[in-house]
Amino acid sequence: MPYTSSPAHHLSVRVQGEGFPILCLHGHPGNGRSMSIFTNHLENRFKTIAPDLRGYGSSRFNGDFTMGDHLVDLEALLDRLQIERCLILGWSLGGILAMELALGLKERVSGLILIGTAARPRGSHPPISWQDNFYTGLASILNRIQPGWEWNIETFGKRSLYRYLIQQHTPSTYNYLALEAMSAYLQTSAAANRALNTALRTGYNRLADLEQIPCPSLMLAGECDRHITPVSSLETARHLKDCEWHCYPNTAHLFPWEIPDLVNKDIDNWLDTHPQVVMPA
């Protein structure tokens, strides 16, 4: 995913807190707000920067673009905010972009927190049926109207595509789906879908380059993740020079919304044992 010569696009961004900057990159579909599970916790000690990527959320864009354009936009965002060095936390697609930035901007990236992602992403998602889409639509509409309604979870949620995104069908997890996921999904552009699908069809694989990333990293995975399997996540962790890896049982791709307290605790512990990643150069 090389940088492109495309002009940078001005990204909408949410900035919270004060202190060492942490750039928080969402997945697909997603937006900066969908990273609040991390930013609302980390803002107590750090400055969190959560942009809407090009073609997502409020960062509207006319026309097609490539995945490499995200890197141009993010470098321009760091320049605009006068950030010389930052830690990057990336979830799913955001984790791939985090690794790309660490490869291209080594002096500016102090560390990586990689959530449900891989440098050679592989999935195990079964084929999607019309029933899957039908139940997902019903579950999503009812969950938007009444977040975390247990009747909806039992009747439609567990029959929908949510069963591949989460393992723990709790009201609190469905609250995140209602308040964060649905709006992000509706705001994701067709061009963003095309850009990601084009990159995946080319067989994206950066494993051989990961040894060039000098900074420490933390990689977190869900044991039942069908979108980016824990096997591909572990493969990435083994190619990084200094990487700590955790895999959470009975969770899937959206595991930060299933076990938020444990995930944030593990992030805190890693930050405490790697103080150099949140210190100015």
C-alpha positions as CSV (number, residue, x, y, z in Angstrom):
1,M,0.0,0.0,0.0
2,P,2.4,2.7,-1.1
3,Y,1.9,6.4,-0.7
4,T,0.2,8.1,-3.7
5,S,0.7,11.4,-5.4
6,S,-3.0,12.3,-4.7
7,P,-3.5,15.6,-2.8
8,A,-4.3,15.3,0.9
9,H,-8.0,15.5,1.9
10,H,-8.9,17.6,4.9
11,L,-10.1,15.0,7.5
12,S,-12.8,15.6,10.1
13,V,-11.3,14.8,13.5
14,R,-12.2,14.5,17.2
15,V,-9.5,15.6,19.6
16,Q,-9.9,14.8,23.3
17,G,-7.7,15.2,26.4
18,E,-4.2,16.5,26.9
19,G,-0.7,15.0,26.9
20,F,1.3,12.7,24.5
21,P,-0.7,12.3,21.3
22,I,-2.4,9.0,20.4
23,L,-3.7,8.7,16.8
24,C,-6.8,6.4,16.9
25,L,-7.7,4.9,13.5
26,H,-11.1,3.2,12.9
27,G,-11.9,0.2,10.8
28,H,-14.3,-0.4,8.0
29,P,-17.1,0.6,8.2
30,G,-16.3,3.1,10.9
31,N,-15.6,6.6,11.9
32,G,-13.7,8.5,14.6
33,R,-16.6,8.3,17.0
34,S,-16.5,4.5,16.9
35,M,-13.1,4.7,18.6
36,S,-14.7,6.2,21.7
37,I,-14.3,2.9,23.5
38,F,-10.6,3.8,23.6
39,T,-10.6,7.6,23.4
40,N,-13.0,8.1,26.3
41,H,-10.6,6.1,28.5
42,L,-7.3,7.3,27.2
43,E,-8.2,11.0,27.2
44,N,-7.6,10.9,31.0
45,R,-3.9,10.7,30.4
46,F,-3.3,11.5,26.8
47,K,-4.4,13.6,23.8
48,T,-6.5,11.3,21.6
49,I,-6.9,12.1,17.9
50,A,-9.7,10.2,16.1
51,P,-10.2,11.2,12.5
52,D,-12.9,10.1,10.1
53,L,-10.9,8.6,7.2
54,R,-11.5,9.7,3.7
55,G,-14.9,8.5,2.5
56,Y,-16.0,7.7,6.1
57,G,-18.1,9.7,8.6
58,S,-17.9,13.4,8.0
59,S,-14.8,13.2,5.8
60,R,-16.9,13.2,2.6
61,F,-15.1,12.8,-0.7
62,N,-16.3,13.0,-4.3
63,G,-14.8,10.3,-6.6
64,D,-12.7,7.2,-6.1
65,F,-9.5,6.9,-4.2
66,T,-7.0,4.2,-3.1
67,M,-6.0,2.9,0.3
68,G,-2.7,4.7,-0.1
69,D,-4.6,8.0,-0.1
70,H,-5.5,7.4,3.5
71,L,-1.7,7.6,4.3
72,V,-1.4,10.9,2.5
73,D,-4.3,12.3,4.5
74,L,-3.0,11.0,7.8
75,E,0.4,12.5,7.3
76,A,-1.2,15.8,6.4
77,L,-3.3,15.6,9.5
78,L,-0.3,15.1,11.8
79,D,1.3,18.1,10.1
80,R,-1.8,20.2,10.5
81,L,-2.0,19.4,14.2
82,Q,1.8,20.0,14.6
83,I,2.4,16.5,15.9
84,E,6.0,15.4,15.4
85,R,5.7,12.0,17.2
86,C,2.7,9.9,18.3
87,L,1.5,6.5,19.3
88,I,-0.9,4.9,16.9
89,L,-3.9,2.7,17.9
90,G,-5.6,1.0,15.0
91,W,-8.6,-1.3,14.9
92,S,-9.0,-3.6,11.9
93,L,-8.4,-1.5,8.7
94,G,-7.0,1.1,11.1
95,G,-4.4,-1.3,12.3
96,I,-3.2,-1.9,8.7
97,L,-2.9,1.8,8.2
98,A,-1.1,2.1,11.5
99,M,1.5,-0.4,10.3
100,E,1.9,1.4,7.0
101,L,2.5,4.7,8.8
102,A,5.1,3.0,11.0
103,L,6.8,1.8,7.9
104,G,6.7,5.1,6.1
105,L,7.1,7.5,9.0
106,K,9.4,5.6,11.3
107,E,10.7,8.7,13.2
108,R,7.1,9.9,13.9
109,V,5.6,6.7,15.3
110,S,6.6,5.8,18.8
111,G,4.6,2.6,19.2
112,L,1.6,0.6,17.9
113,I,-1.5,-0.8,19.5
114,L,-3.1,-3.1,16.9
115,I,-6.7,-4.3,17.4
116,G,-8.2,-7.2,15.4
117,T,-5.9,-6.7,12.5
118,A,-3.1,-8.3,10.4
119,A,-0.4,-7.5,7.9
120,R,-1.7,-10.5,5.8
121,P,-5.4,-10.4,6.7
122,R,-7.3,-13.6,6.3
123,G,-10.9,-14.4,7.2
124,S,-13.1,-17.4,7.8
125,H,-16.5,-15.8,7.2
126,P,-19.1,-18.2,5.8
127,P,-21.2,-17.2,2.8
128,I,-23.9,-14.6,3.5
129,S,-27.6,-15.7,2.8
130,W,-30.6,-13.5,2.2
131,Q,-31.8,-14.6,5.7
132,D,-28.6,-13.2,7.2
133,N,-29.3,-9.8,5.6
134,F,-33.0,-9.9,6.6
135,Y,-32.4,-10.7,10.2
136,T,-29.5,-8.2,10.4
137,G,-31.7,-5.4,9.0
138,L,-34.5,-6.2,11.5
139,A,-32.1,-6.5,14.5
140,S,-30.3,-3.3,13.6
141,I,-33.5,-1.2,13.2
142,L,-35.0,-2.5,16.5
143,N,-31.7,-2.1,18.3
144,R,-31.5,1.5,17.1
145,I,-35.0,2.2,18.4
146,Q,-34.4,0.3,21.7
147,P,-30.7,-0.4,22.3
148,G,-29.9,-3.6,24.1
149,W,-33.5,-4.9,24.0
150,E,-33.0,-8.6,25.1
151,W,-36.1,-9.8,23.1
152,N,-34.6,-8.4,19.9
153,I,-31.2,-9.9,20.7
154,E,-32.6,-13.4,21.3
155,T,-35.2,-13.2,18.4
156,F,-33.2,-11.5,15.6
157,G,-29.7,-10.5,16.8
158,K,-28.4,-14.1,17.3
159,R,-29.7,-15.0,13.8
160,S,-28.1,-12.0,12.1
161,L,-24.6,-11.3,10.9
162,Y,-23.9,-9.9,14.4
163,R,-23.2,-13.6,15.3
164,Y,-20.0,-13.4,13.3
165,L,-19.0,-10.0,14.7
166,I,-19.6,-10.7,18.4
167,Q,-19.7,-13.7,20.6
168,Q,-21.2,-12.2,23.8
169,H,-24.7,-11.0,22.9
170,T,-25.1,-8.7,25.9
171,P,-27.2,-5.6,26.1
172,S,-24.1,-3.5,26.7
173,T,-22.5,-4.8,23.5
174,Y,-25.7,-4.1,21.6
175,N,-25.7,-0.6,23.0
176,Y,-22.3,0.0,21.2
177,L,-23.8,-1.5,18.0
178,A,-26.7,0.9,18.2
179,L,-24.9,4.1,19.2
180,E,-21.6,3.7,17.3
181,A,-21.8,1.0,14.6
182,M,-25.0,1.8,12.8
183,S,-24.3,5.5,12.1
184,A,-20.7,4.6,11.0
185,Y,-22.1,1.9,8.6
186,L,-24.6,4.4,7.1
187,Q,-21.9,7.1,6.6
188,T,-19.4,4.8,4.9
189,S,-19.3,5.7,1.2
190,A,-19.4,3.4,-1.8
191,A,-15.9,4.7,-2.8
192,A,-14.6,3.5,0.6
193,N,-16.0,0.1,0.0
194,R,-14.4,0.0,-3.5
195,A,-11.0,1.1,-2.2
196,L,-10.9,-1.6,0.5
197,N,-12.2,-4.4,-1.8
198,T,-9.6,-3.4,-4.5
199,A,-6.8,-3.7,-2.0
200,L,-8.0,-7.0,-0.7
201,R,-8.3,-8.5,-4.2
202,T,-4.6,-7.7,-4.8
203,G,-3.7,-10.0,-1.9
204,Y,-2.4,-7.5,0.5
205,N,0.7,-8.8,2.4
206,R,3.2,-6.8,4.3
207,L,4.7,-9.5,6.5
208,A,8.1,-9.4,4.9
209,D,8.4,-5.7,5.6
210,L,7.4,-5.7,9.3
211,E,11.0,-6.2,10.5
212,Q,11.7,-2.7,9.4
213,I,9.3,-1.3,12.2
214,P,11.6,-0.4,15.1
215,C,9.0,0.6,17.7
216,P,7.3,-1.7,20.3
217,S,3.8,-2.9,19.6
218,L,0.8,-4.5,21.3
219,M,-1.5,-6.8,19.3
220,L,-4.9,-7.8,20.6
221,A,-7.2,-10.4,18.9
222,G,-10.5,-12.1,19.4
223,E,-10.4,-15.9,19.5
224,C,-13.5,-16.3,17.3
225,D,-12.8,-13.4,14.9
226,R,-14.1,-14.5,11.5
227,H,-13.2,-11.2,9.7
228,I,-9.5,-11.2,10.5
229,T,-8.6,-14.5,12.1
230,P,-6.5,-14.7,15.3
231,V,-4.1,-17.0,13.3
232,S,-3.3,-14.2,10.9
233,S,-3.0,-11.8,13.8
234,L,-0.5,-14.0,15.6
235,E,1.4,-14.4,12.3
236,T,1.8,-10.6,12.2
237,A,2.9,-10.4,15.9
238,R,5.6,-13.0,15.2
239,H,7.0,-10.9,12.3
240,L,7.2,-7.7,14.4
241,K,10.4,-7.2,16.3
242,D,9.0,-6.2,19.7
243,C,5.4,-7.3,20.0
244,E,3.2,-8.5,22.9
245,W,0.2,-10.5,21.8
246,H,-3.1,-11.3,23.6
247,C,-6.0,-13.3,22.4
248,Y,-9.3,-13.1,24.2
249,P,-11.6,-16.2,24.5
250,N,-15.3,-16.1,23.6
251,T,-14.9,-12.9,21.6
252,A,-15.0,-11.9,17.9
253,H,-14.0,-9.0,15.7
254,L,-15.8,-6.4,17.8
255,F,-14.2,-7.6,21.0
256,P,-13.5,-4.1,22.4
257,W,-17.3,-3.7,22.7
258,E,-17.6,-7.1,24.3
259,I,-15.0,-6.8,27.0
260,P,-14.1,-3.1,27.1
261,D,-12.8,-3.0,30.7
262,L,-10.3,-5.9,30.1
263,V,-9.1,-4.5,26.8
264,N,-8.5,-1.0,28.2
265,K,-6.8,-2.6,31.3
266,D,-4.4,-4.5,29.1
267,I,-3.6,-1.4,27.1
268,D,-2.9,0.5,30.3
269,N,-0.6,-2.3,31.5
270,W,1.3,-2.3,28.2
271,L,1.7,1.5,28.3
272,D,2.9,1.3,31.9
273,T,5.6,-1.2,31.0
274,H,6.6,0.6,27.8
275,P,6.8,4.3,29.0
276,Q,9.1,5.2,26.1
277,V,6.2,5.0,23.6
278,V,4.4,7.9,25.3
279,M,7.4,10.1,25.9
280,P,8.5,13.0,23.6
281,A,11.7,12.3,21.6
